[in-house]
Amino acid sequence: MEDKRISVIIPVYMNEGSLQKTYDNLIKMKFARNYQYEIIFINDGSRDNSLKELLTIREKDKNVKIINFTRNFGQVAAIEAGFEFATGDLLINISADLQDPTQLIEQMIDKWKEGFKVVACERTEREENLITKITSKIFYSLIKINLPKMPLGGFDYFLLEKEVYKQIVKLDERNSFLQGDVLWFGYEPYFIQYKRLKRPIGKSQWSLWKKIKYFIDGLIYTSYIPIRLMSLLGIIVSLVGFVYSIVVVILYFSNQTPFKGYAPIMMLLLIVSGLIMFMLGIIGEYLWRIYDEVRRRPLYIIKDMFI
């Protein structure tokens, strides 16, 4: 058996019915025989019987550890809790819903042996609806502007060496974009392409609101594009308004009425006021994140630990 230790972290939220199978699939892998290992399940405030199922698994295997949150703090918080309590020389993050093929773990470990400290599984295909696929492509295309190494399919299934994942813990930032953090450090990543499977048990808890928040977090966290876009729009609108004002004055003194009625004025007011509200909304998103960072509230609160 290798001296190296592998930590597998699995965020759990309402995954009753799939946890035992996820564990069984992991234990069948070669790494469970060739390396020391620990499997850390982070129960992110599940309201079903996920915790009960995890405790049953732990009774049979003391290498299984459970971190139980007081409530739902979100997937990123759960993963970062796994980072904090992991003790492995390398760490693997995998979902609990059986959508990530466990067979890819061996490929990731092989690439780690070749010297890659960051190995991620890039989603090239996914068994999801067309709208989800399109919005995902748009989102990651925007992120790629500031992070050129970001794959267009994104990644949630990855391997990190201890040197990397412990540095992410030190960042201690709220509303973070985990994929951006992984790539921000500058370690050369290796991407393994795969097709993300359809969820066989239960339904996704990744609601539309959570997706929107993740999109906003990712865009704001990794890029200055929203602020730069506001500045650009402001300059364009100001220039157009200035030129149009000159045209109106010239037409007025030449006794030519540029328009009749209030409809054009109302249209102009609605467009400009809409732009102003849009810009204020972006500023508000930045201010909220600054406020959230200043408060320094904990990313998560642990109710129980079974380690």
Buried (B, 14 or more C-beta within 10 A) or exposed (E): EEEBBBBBBBBBBBBBBBBBEBBEBBBEBEBBEBBBBBBBBBBBBBEBBBBEBBBEBBEEBEEBBBBBBEEBBBBBBBBBBBBBBBEBBBBBBBBBBBBBBBEBBEBBBEBBEEEBBBBBBBBBEBEBEEEEBEBBEEBBEBBBEBBEBBBBBBBBBBBBBBEBBBBBBEEEBBBBBBBBBBBBBEBEBBBBEBEBBEBEBBEEBEEEEEBEEBBBBBBBBBBEBBBEBBEEEEEEBEEEEEEEEEEEEEEEEEEEEEEEEEEEEEEEEEEEEEBEEEBEEBEEBEEEBEEEEEEEEEBBEBEEEBE
